[in-house]
Amino acid sequence: MLENILNRSDFDLTSKSAFSNENDCFTSLSFAALVAKNNVPLSHKKIADNYMIIKKVFKFQACMSRISNVEKSLLGKYEFNTLENTTTRQMYYELALLQKWAFCGDEELKADSDKILRIRVNELKYLEASRYASISNEINDGYKALEQYLREISKFYY
């Protein structure tokens, strides 16, 4: 039955994703899904659940403020751009790094990981409230990767 459906469709199960190299013979999962299926810290899940609940209830119609200079300096400390200037690839790398930091033994790094994810969610809320008006081109679409990550790890997305 499944074989008949796949034969009629144009979907190729063995196609490589954009993140594959020559040594990979089969990867059809997106990098966002792979990041979300790793060991996700509980703090990341709580932030994602909070984001999804607020999005469903309020739909970000209220005006959200931009991030503060203190928050920008924290992002700058780890050489991260603001969300509207972040590419998808940079966001995937950043999310993997934040997950890694959340499980390390350094308490300051764990706290910074949670703070950075909260900053990113606040930036995403601002972008949604402003209808993405501050994004000037298609290349800087890291916000899509962040939102997909939050959807993947949240238990309130359906």
Secondary structure, 3 states (H helix, E strand, C coil): CHHHHHHHCCCCCCCECCCCCCCCCCECCCHHHHHHHCCCCHHHHHHHHHHHHHHHHHCCCCCCCCCCHHHHHHHHHCCCCCHHHCCHHHHHHHHHHHHHHHCCCCHHHHHHHHHHHHHHHHHHHHHHHCCCCCCCCCCCCHHHHHHHHHHHHCCCCC
